[in-house]
Amino acid sequence: MRVLRVKAPLRAALVLFCLTLLLGCAAKAPNQSAEPESAAVSSGNETAAEAVETSSDNQTVAVEESGSVSPATEGERLDPELAAEAPEIPQELTPQQEKVLEEKTSELEFELDVKETETFVRYFKYFTARDSQGRSTRGRRAFERWLERARPYLPYVREVIRQRGLPEDLIFLPFAESGYNPKAYSRAGAAGMWQFMPFTGRKYGLEVDWWIDQRRDPYKATHSAVDYLTRLHEMFDDWHLALAAYNAGEGRVGRAIKRSGCNDYFEMTESRRYLPRETRNYVPKILAILKIVKNLEELGFKPIDWNYDPKLKAVDVPGGTDLLAMADASGVPWKEFERLNPAYRRTVSPPDITTKARLPQDKIQPALAYLEKPESRPYAGYSRYKVRSGDSWWRISRRFHVPIAVLKQVNKRYSNLLKPGQWLTIPAQGKALAVDTSVEKTRQVAKRRANYTVCSGDTLWEIARAHQISLSSLKQANGLTSGRYLRVGQKLYIPGGVVGGSSGSGDLREITYQVRRGDTIWAIARRYNVNPSHLLSWNNLTRHSIIRPGQELTIKVD
């Protein structure tokens, strides 16, 4: 047998080529047979763009400013009842269910042909069934919850769809997508009641970044969804295929049509070869939902109130507005503001765009008054940070969990250099850093009872020592967690103290005091109920100055 001898350089090249092939196969293998498990709007041309935005674990996901995905503390997971396949219900159809299934007339003008496939009947049973005791099953309870959740949005969605001339069936599409939950995130990264993926959301005019996620704006996202559905129908000229494309992406449905050689959704889904399981079940699920909503009362559900008015009004919010302070000025609790405006991800609005916030009608005027004079309100949505020696953008970003690009944007900084002593504005992290209600009440009480004005050079420790109270008592009385951000002129309440600390209150007279053995600046200031910093200033002293027995000091008293 002849042995083929290969030169060393060629041998090395062959080894490298084989290793590359092996590594490539290993990298691709886990995703080759993957099948999506959660409803998400995607498009056929976004495969590469969305690849970095997909999470394979069970955590809720949200898109950060860079476009990557991280756990979303402010989002909610999709209801488990929205799974890709409805479970079997052991109970037989009741006579009422049988009657509804056989009924062909409807109050709504259904433009989708309701084809009663086996999957359709399974979803119909799952969302309407009661157990042997007459109690609602899990699927029915979920549908009842979705009807209640959809109540504020259904009239608006119907109005938009009517204006655009689309089938009114599409009003109920968010039932299949998210259970009409504006804050829902899927494991794949789709968000909002229309379940847009980030790429598709941006493509249809929705801002998705660190500050805001307009996929969760039920009003703005509705217009984007209608635009997308219109385009899908123009592409496929069939609503069943358009809905399949809404779920799987137009690229995938287009390839399925080409491979199967037919353009009928139900004929195509007779085989498992062309579309994923979720998409094969998606249209029957929607058709089952449509059958239910046109027969709500017959099936024992509450009817939809198409005249429901949530009594909300939109107000234009300029970029960089402190939402926490605006909500407080309007008399709207922060949790209520979040519920009404789920798109905001921070307590500060995006710096460079004007957004819309919805508030109860009777709260609009106070909100407009605040927006006209924002400088007169406390910036509760921001904190200030003084740059220390050794600090960098990266360190500060890690400390406050705010992206570097956002920190630079808020502070209008373009350089990578920071100087010790420089002040930076840090945007709050949303509800995780929102001011606690009880703490805010303490601060309001302390402001009304204030008997001390902070002076230059003051620290909480020095103020507490001068007034013979503990540091923790001083913090607790004023609702403070740290003394890092004391401001000159800030009012504090000193428990057990009297009004003092301000050099400009009332007519003052000067007296001369002769220092005795054992005296300190703090002891003298406490004896005459004056601010230690003022006492130092009146006598051209610093905190490090030494006073000696016999030395004369000037003291200004009432």
VMD Tcl script that draws the C-alpha trace (Angstrom):
set ca {
  {0.00 0.00 0.00}
  {1.38 3.37 -0.97}
  {1.57 6.04 1.71}
  {0.78 9.56 0.59}
  {3.23 11.96 2.14}
  {1.94 15.46 2.75}
  {4.27 18.39 3.31}
  {4.15 20.06 6.74}
  {2.58 23.41 5.65}
  {-0.15 21.62 3.69}
  {-0.77 19.24 6.60}
  {-1.20 22.16 9.00}
  {-3.67 23.82 6.62}
  {-5.74 20.64 6.38}
  {-5.84 20.28 10.17}
  {-6.96 23.91 10.54}
  {-9.66 23.41 7.87}
  {-11.04 20.32 9.64}
  {-11.10 22.09 13.00}
  {-13.01 24.99 11.45}
  {-15.62 22.62 10.05}
  {-16.01 20.85 13.41}
  {-16.37 24.10 15.35}
  {-18.87 25.45 12.82}
  {-21.03 22.35 13.13}
  {-20.85 22.44 16.91}
  {-21.96 26.08 16.96}
  {-24.95 25.48 14.69}
  {-26.21 22.19 16.02}
  {-28.30 23.45 18.98}
  {-30.40 25.76 16.80}
  {-30.98 23.61 13.74}
  {-34.18 22.02 14.96}
  {-35.32 24.80 17.23}
  {-38.98 25.74 17.03}
  {-40.36 28.98 18.50}
  {-42.54 28.46 21.55}
  {-43.91 31.94 22.21}
  {-45.94 34.27 20.04}
  {-43.77 37.02 18.63}
  {-44.02 39.32 15.62}
  {-41.04 38.81 13.37}
  {-40.22 39.38 9.73}
  {-38.41 37.17 7.31}
  {-35.63 39.69 6.69}
  {-34.83 40.21 10.37}
  {-33.32 36.83 11.15}
  {-29.79 38.15 11.59}
  {-30.87 41.31 13.34}
  {-32.98 39.41 15.84}
  {-30.46 36.65 16.49}
  {-28.79 38.67 19.22}
  {-32.16 39.58 20.74}
  {-33.34 36.07 21.56}
  {-33.23 34.58 25.06}
  {-33.29 30.81 25.46}
  {-33.91 30.73 29.19}
  {-37.15 31.22 31.11}
  {-36.47 34.82 32.15}
  {-38.46 37.77 30.97}
  {-36.44 39.83 28.52}
  {-36.19 43.49 27.59}
  {-34.11 45.42 25.09}
  {-31.43 47.76 26.37}
  {-30.15 50.76 24.47}
  {-27.47 48.78 22.71}
  {-30.08 46.37 21.35}
  {-28.97 43.46 23.52}
  {-31.37 41.66 25.82}
  {-31.30 41.61 29.59}
  {-33.79 40.53 32.29}
  {-36.61 43.04 32.55}
  {-37.56 43.73 36.11}
  {-40.44 45.94 34.95}
  {-41.98 43.46 32.47}
  {-44.43 40.60 32.92}
  {-44.23 37.12 31.47}
  {-46.82 35.92 29.01}
  {-49.71 34.04 30.56}
  {-49.05 30.29 30.40}
  {-52.49 29.82 28.83}
  {-51.01 31.36 25.65}
  {-48.94 28.23 25.08}
  {-48.46 27.01 21.52}
  {-50.89 24.13 21.99}
  {-54.12 23.86 23.99}
  {-54.37 20.84 26.31}
  {-57.08 18.25 25.88}
  {-60.24 18.88 27.94}
  {-61.77 15.60 29.14}
  {-65.31 16.97 29.39}
  {-67.63 16.60 26.41}
  {-69.01 19.69 24.73}
  {-72.13 20.98 26.48}
  {-75.31 21.52 24.47}
  {-74.69 25.29 24.67}
  {-71.16 24.89 23.30}
  {-72.47 22.61 20.54}
  {-75.09 25.21 19.63}
  {-72.51 28.01 19.46}
  {-70.24 25.92 17.25}
  {-73.10 25.24 14.85}
  {-74.25 28.90 14.82}
  {-73.38 30.65 11.56}
  {-74.75 34.16 12.16}
  {-72.96 36.84 14.17}
  {-73.25 40.40 15.36}
  {-69.79 41.22 14.04}
  {-69.16 40.97 10.31}
  {-66.56 38.23 10.32}
  {-64.29 38.46 7.30}
  {-62.16 35.45 8.24}
  {-63.62 32.09 7.27}
  {-64.03 30.16 10.52}
  {-62.89 26.66 9.57}
  {-63.60 24.29 12.41}
  {-60.53 22.11 12.46}
  {-59.64 19.77 15.29}
  {-57.23 22.38 16.67}
  {-59.96 25.04 16.48}
  {-62.35 22.89 18.56}
  {-59.63 22.11 21.10}
  {-58.98 25.83 21.71}
  {-62.71 26.55 21.80}
  {-63.19 23.93 24.52}
  {-60.10 25.07 26.45}
  {-61.24 28.70 26.70}
  {-64.92 27.97 27.47}
  {-64.98 24.76 29.54}
  {-66.23 24.31 33.10}
  {-65.39 21.34 35.31}
  {-67.88 18.75 36.59}
  {-68.75 21.07 39.50}
  {-69.62 23.92 37.14}
  {-66.48 25.91 38.02}
  {-64.38 27.68 35.42}
  {-61.36 25.70 34.24}
  {-57.93 27.28 33.91}
  {-58.42 28.25 30.26}
  {-61.81 29.82 30.93}
  {-60.47 31.79 33.91}
  {-57.69 33.10 31.67}
  {-60.20 34.21 29.03}
  {-62.28 36.00 31.70}
  {-59.11 37.76 32.86}
  {-58.24 38.79 29.31}
  {-61.70 40.24 28.72}
  {-61.34 42.42 31.82}
  {-57.80 43.42 30.91}
  {-58.86 44.38 27.37}
  {-61.74 46.55 28.56}
  {-59.92 49.95 28.46}
  {-58.41 49.29 25.03}
  {-61.07 47.54 22.92}
  {-63.05 50.68 21.91}
  {-59.82 52.45 20.86}
  {-58.50 49.48 18.88}
  {-61.86 49.09 17.11}
  {-61.86 52.78 16.16}
  {-58.34 52.56 14.67}
  {-59.12 49.37 12.73}
  {-62.37 50.84 11.39}
  {-60.58 54.00 10.26}
  {-58.07 51.91 8.32}
  {-60.76 49.70 6.75}
  {-59.41 46.41 8.10}
  {-61.56 43.45 9.24}
  {-62.91 43.99 12.74}
  {-61.82 40.44 13.55}
  {-58.33 41.87 14.08}
  {-59.55 43.69 17.20}
  {-59.15 40.37 19.01}
  {-55.68 39.48 17.74}
  {-54.01 40.65 21.00}
  {-56.03 37.97 22.86}
  {-53.96 35.34 21.05}
  {-50.73 37.31 21.30}
  {-50.60 38.53 24.90}
  {-54.02 38.24 26.52}
  {-54.22 42.04 25.92}
  {-51.34 42.65 28.36}
  {-49.36 45.82 27.41}
  {-46.46 44.84 29.70}
  {-46.05 41.27 28.47}
  {-42.66 39.99 27.31}
  {-42.16 36.65 25.61}
  {-39.06 34.51 26.10}
  {-38.02 35.42 22.56}
  {-38.05 39.16 23.36}
  {-41.39 40.18 21.84}
  {-43.21 42.79 23.92}
  {-46.52 44.55 24.41}
  {-50.08 43.49 23.72}
  {-49.25 43.19 19.98}
  {-45.99 41.31 20.76}
  {-43.59 43.15 18.47}
  {-39.99 42.00 18.25}
  {-37.52 44.91 18.67}
  {-36.44 44.97 15.01}
  {-40.02 44.96 13.69}
  {-41.14 47.50 16.29}
  {-38.44 49.97 15.26}
  {-39.22 49.31 11.60}
  {-42.81 50.43 12.19}
  {-41.99 53.57 14.17}
  {-41.68 52.38 17.78}
  {-38.83 53.56 20.02}
  {-37.16 50.64 21.80}
  {-34.20 51.59 24.00}
  {-32.99 52.00 27.58}
  {-35.43 54.83 28.26}
  {-38.65 53.69 26.66}
  {-40.23 50.67 25.01}
  {-43.12 51.87 22.86}
  {-44.06 48.31 21.98}
  {-45.72 48.49 25.42}
  {-47.66 51.64 24.52}
  {-51.09 50.12 23.77}
  {-52.12 53.14 21.68}
  {-49.03 53.81 19.59}
  {-48.33 50.09 19.12}
  {-51.88 49.61 17.78}
  {-51.15 51.97 14.88}
  {-47.88 50.15 14.17}
  {-49.64 46.77 14.27}
  {-52.29 47.98 11.82}
  {-49.53 49.22 9.48}
  {-47.81 45.84 9.67}
  {-50.99 43.82 9.15}
  {-51.93 45.99 6.16}
  {-48.55 45.29 4.57}
  {-48.83 41.55 5.24}
  {-52.25 41.41 3.58}
  {-50.91 43.31 0.57}
  {-48.12 40.72 0.31}
  {-50.25 37.56 0.57}
  {-53.74 38.77 -0.41}
  {-55.19 36.37 2.18}
  {-55.89 37.07 5.87}
  {-55.12 33.53 7.06}
  {-51.65 33.73 5.51}
  {-51.21 37.30 6.74}
  {-51.91 36.15 10.31}
  {-49.51 33.25 9.91}
  {-46.87 35.74 8.74}
  {-47.62 37.98 11.72}
  {-46.68 35.04 13.91}
  {-43.80 33.44 11.98}
  {-42.56 36.24 9.74}
  {-43.32 36.97 6.11}
  {-40.07 35.37 4.98}
  {-40.88 32.03 6.53}
  {-44.45 31.99 5.16}
  {-43.20 33.02 1.72}
  {-40.73 30.11 1.73}
  {-43.48 27.73 2.92}
  {-45.69 28.77 -0.02}
  {-42.81 28.19 -2.42}
  {-41.92 24.78 -0.96}
  {-45.50 23.51 -0.64}
  {-46.66 24.81 -3.99}
  {-49.95 26.10 -2.53}
  {-51.17 29.37 -1.07}
  {-53.98 28.03 1.14}
  {-53.12 28.17 4.85}
  {-55.23 25.15 5.87}
  {-53.98 23.00 3.03}
  {-50.40 23.96 3.85}
  {-50.78 23.12 7.57}
  {-52.03 19.60 6.83}
  {-48.32 18.74 6.71}
  {-45.80 19.51 9.45}
  {-43.08 20.15 6.89}
  {-43.71 23.78 6.05}
  {-44.60 25.80 9.16}
  {-43.64 25.43 12.84}
  {-46.17 23.96 15.26}
  {-46.94 27.32 16.86}
  {-47.90 28.84 13.52}
  {-49.96 25.79 12.54}
  {-51.96 26.29 15.76}
  {-51.98 30.10 15.65}
  {-54.76 30.78 13.14}
  {-57.13 28.12 14.59}
  {-56.55 29.70 18.01}
  {-57.56 33.13 16.67}
  {-60.63 31.66 14.95}
  {-61.67 29.96 18.20}
  {-61.31 33.30 20.02}
  {-63.47 34.98 17.37}
  {-66.14 32.32 17.78}
  {-66.16 32.90 21.53}
  {-66.31 36.71 21.48}
  {-69.33 36.73 19.16}
  {-71.16 34.43 21.58}
  {-70.00 35.72 24.96}
  {-73.37 35.84 26.67}
  {-74.47 32.47 25.31}
  {-71.28 30.97 26.75}
  {-71.73 32.64 30.15}
  {-69.17 35.48 29.77}
  {-69.79 39.15 30.46}
  {-70.53 41.12 27.26}
  {-68.04 43.68 25.96}
  {-68.87 47.29 26.80}
  {-67.99 49.08 23.56}
  {-68.91 52.45 25.11}
  {-66.45 52.14 28.01}
  {-64.50 55.37 28.50}
  {-61.40 55.19 30.75}
  {-61.52 59.02 31.01}
  {-57.87 59.52 30.13}
  {-56.22 62.32 28.23}
  {-52.78 62.46 26.60}
  {-50.25 65.18 27.38}
  {-47.05 65.89 25.44}
  {-43.99 65.25 27.61}
  {-40.77 67.05 26.54}
  {-37.52 65.10 26.50}
  {-35.75 64.70 29.84}
  {-38.85 65.35 31.96}
  {-38.79 64.02 35.51}
  {-41.80 61.69 35.38}
  {-41.69 60.96 39.09}
  {-41.98 64.66 39.93}
  {-44.65 65.20 37.25}
  {-46.76 62.35 38.65}
  {-46.35 63.77 42.15}
  {-47.29 67.29 41.00}
  {-50.38 65.86 39.26}
  {-51.50 63.93 42.32}
  {-51.13 60.57 40.56}
  {-49.45 57.80 42.60}
  {-46.36 56.45 40.85}
  {-47.75 52.91 40.54}
  {-50.89 54.30 38.89}
  {-48.75 56.39 36.51}
  {-46.80 53.26 35.56}
  {-50.00 51.34 34.94}
  {-51.36 54.07 32.68}
  {-48.03 54.54 30.86}
  {-46.32 51.14 30.62}
  {-43.98 52.26 27.83}
  {-41.74 54.31 30.15}
  {-38.86 52.23 31.53}
  {-37.32 54.96 33.72}
  {-38.54 57.73 35.99}
  {-37.19 60.21 33.43}
  {-38.53 60.53 29.88}
  {-36.15 60.02 26.91}
  {-33.95 63.13 26.61}
  {-34.21 63.77 22.87}
  {-37.83 63.06 21.92}
  {-41.28 64.26 22.92}
  {-43.51 61.45 24.16}
  {-47.13 61.18 25.25}
  {-48.25 60.36 28.77}
  {-51.84 59.49 29.61}
  {-53.37 60.79 32.82}
  {-56.88 61.00 34.29}
  {-58.68 64.00 32.80}
  {-58.91 65.80 36.13}
  {-55.10 65.56 36.56}
  {-54.17 67.17 33.25}
  {-54.07 70.79 34.44}
  {-51.64 70.18 37.33}
  {-49.44 68.18 34.93}
  {-49.42 71.03 32.40}
  {-48.59 73.50 35.17}
  {-45.63 71.34 36.17}
  {-44.41 71.00 32.59}
  {-44.49 74.78 32.13}
  {-42.15 75.32 35.11}
  {-40.19 72.10 35.62}
  {-37.36 73.93 37.38}
  {-39.68 74.67 40.30}
  {-40.11 70.97 41.10}
  {-37.77 68.55 42.89}
  {-35.91 66.30 40.48}
  {-36.86 63.05 42.18}
  {-36.08 61.07 39.05}
  {-32.42 62.11 39.10}
  {-29.63 61.95 41.62}
  {-26.34 63.85 41.61}
  {-22.95 62.24 41.88}
  {-19.62 63.90 42.58}
  {-16.77 62.34 40.63}
  {-14.05 60.90 42.88}
  {-10.39 60.25 42.22}
  {-10.06 57.05 40.20}
  {-13.60 57.19 38.81}
  {-14.28 56.41 35.16}
  {-17.41 56.26 33.03}
  {-17.20 52.48 33.22}
  {-17.02 52.43 37.03}
  {-19.90 54.88 37.45}
  {-21.94 52.93 34.89}
  {-21.39 49.72 36.85}
  {-22.15 51.40 40.20}
  {-25.51 52.84 39.11}
  {-26.44 50.22 36.47}
  {-26.83 52.86 33.76}
  {-25.22 52.41 30.30}
  {-22.25 54.67 29.56}
  {-23.94 56.09 26.46}
  {-26.96 57.12 28.55}
  {-24.78 58.77 31.23}
  {-23.00 60.80 28.56}
  {-26.27 61.70 26.87}
  {-27.90 62.94 30.09}
  {-24.82 64.96 31.06}
  {-24.14 66.20 27.49}
  {-20.55 64.90 27.69}
  {-18.63 63.61 24.70}
  {-15.18 63.20 26.21}
  {-14.04 60.06 28.01}
  {-12.20 62.17 30.59}
  {-13.64 62.88 34.04}
  {-12.24 65.23 36.67}
  {-12.49 64.69 40.45}
  {-15.03 67.10 41.94}
  {-17.10 67.23 38.76}
  {-20.86 66.68 39.27}
  {-22.83 64.22 37.14}
  {-26.58 63.70 36.84}
  {-27.64 60.07 37.25}
  {-31.07 59.05 35.92}
  {-33.08 56.83 38.25}
  {-33.56 53.18 37.34}
  {-37.36 53.19 37.15}
  {-39.49 51.70 39.87}
  {-36.52 49.97 41.48}
  {-35.28 53.39 42.56}
  {-38.61 55.20 42.79}
  {-39.08 57.16 45.99}
  {-40.89 55.14 48.63}
  {-44.23 56.67 49.60}
  {-43.60 56.53 53.35}
  {-40.15 58.12 52.94}
  {-41.64 60.87 50.78}
  {-44.25 61.62 53.45}
  {-41.49 61.88 56.08}
  {-39.62 64.35 53.89}
  {-42.73 66.48 53.43}
  {-43.34 66.60 57.20}
  {-39.67 67.43 57.84}
  {-39.85 70.27 55.30}
  {-42.84 71.80 57.10}
  {-41.20 71.48 60.54}
  {-37.70 72.52 59.37}
  {-35.64 74.30 62.01}
  {-32.18 74.16 60.45}
  {-30.71 75.45 57.17}
  {-27.74 73.62 55.69}
  {-24.66 75.81 55.21}
  {-21.52 75.43 53.14}
  {-19.27 72.73 54.57}
  {-22.01 71.06 56.63}
  {-22.22 67.30 56.92}
  {-24.93 65.23 58.55}
  {-22.44 63.92 61.09}
  {-21.40 67.45 62.15}
  {-25.03 68.65 62.32}
  {-26.01 65.65 64.45}
  {-23.02 66.15 66.76}
  {-23.68 69.88 67.13}
  {-27.28 69.23 68.19}
  {-26.49 66.22 70.38}
  {-28.61 63.71 68.47}
  {-27.57 60.49 66.79}
  {-26.86 60.42 63.06}
  {-29.50 57.74 62.50}
  {-32.15 59.86 64.31}
  {-31.33 62.83 62.10}
  {-31.60 60.72 58.94}
  {-34.84 59.10 60.05}
  {-36.44 62.42 60.96}
  {-35.72 63.78 57.48}
  {-36.31 60.67 55.39}
  {-32.66 60.52 54.33}
  {-30.66 57.44 53.44}
  {-27.37 59.24 52.86}
  {-25.85 62.64 53.46}
  {-23.96 62.53 50.19}
  {-26.30 64.97 48.43}
  {-26.82 67.67 51.09}
  {-27.32 71.05 49.43}
  {-26.54 74.49 50.74}
  {-29.85 76.08 51.76}
  {-31.57 72.72 52.26}
  {-34.02 72.68 55.19}
  {-33.71 69.99 57.85}
  {-35.76 69.13 60.90}
  {-33.71 68.67 64.10}
  {-35.78 66.72 66.64}
  {-35.93 68.66 69.91}
  {-34.13 71.65 68.37}
  {-35.19 75.24 67.84}
  {-35.11 77.34 64.69}
  {-31.52 78.13 63.86}
  {-28.70 77.62 61.45}
  {-29.65 80.42 59.11}
  {-27.55 83.56 59.13}
  {-30.24 85.60 57.46}
  {-33.30 85.08 59.66}
  {-34.29 88.08 61.76}
  {-32.11 90.92 63.18}
  {-28.87 89.62 64.69}
  {-26.61 91.28 67.27}
  {-22.95 90.60 67.77}
  {-21.48 89.51 71.09}
  {-17.90 88.71 72.00}
  {-17.08 85.42 73.63}
  {-13.80 84.58 75.35}
  {-12.69 80.99 74.83}
  {-12.30 78.92 78.00}
  {-10.26 75.81 78.70}
  {-11.92 72.72 77.15}
  {-14.06 74.71 74.71}
  {-14.63 73.55 71.16}
  {-16.31 75.24 68.22}
  {-19.11 72.67 68.37}
  {-19.69 73.19 72.11}
  {-19.79 76.99 71.74}
  {-22.14 76.81 68.74}
  {-24.46 74.48 70.64}
  {-24.43 76.73 73.70}
  {-25.60 79.74 71.63}
  {-27.79 77.70 69.25}
  {-25.95 78.78 66.10}
  {-24.62 76.88 63.15}
  {-20.97 75.76 63.70}
  {-20.20 76.66 60.07}
  {-21.48 80.20 60.66}
  {-19.38 80.52 63.79}
  {-16.27 79.53 61.82}
  {-17.18 81.95 59.02}
  {-17.76 84.91 61.37}
  {-14.27 84.44 62.78}
  {-12.38 83.55 59.57}
  {-11.69 80.07 60.86}
  {-11.72 76.67 59.15}
  {-12.71 73.27 60.51}
  {-9.03 72.58 61.11}
  {-8.34 75.83 63.02}
  {-7.28 75.55 66.67}
  {-8.83 77.83 69.28}
  {-7.01 78.63 72.54}
  {-8.13 79.83 76.01}
  {-8.42 83.60 76.10}
  {-9.07 83.91 72.37}
  {-12.05 86.15 71.54}
  {-14.76 85.00 69.12}
  {-17.57 86.98 67.50}
  {-21.02 85.37 67.79}
  {-24.19 86.68 66.11}
  {-27.34 85.94 68.09}
  {-31.02 86.99 68.02}
}
mol new
graphics top color blue
foreach p $ca { graphics top sphere $p radius 0.5 }
foreach p [lrange $ca 0 end-1] q [lrange $ca 1 end] { graphics top cylinder $p $q radius 0.2 }
display resetview
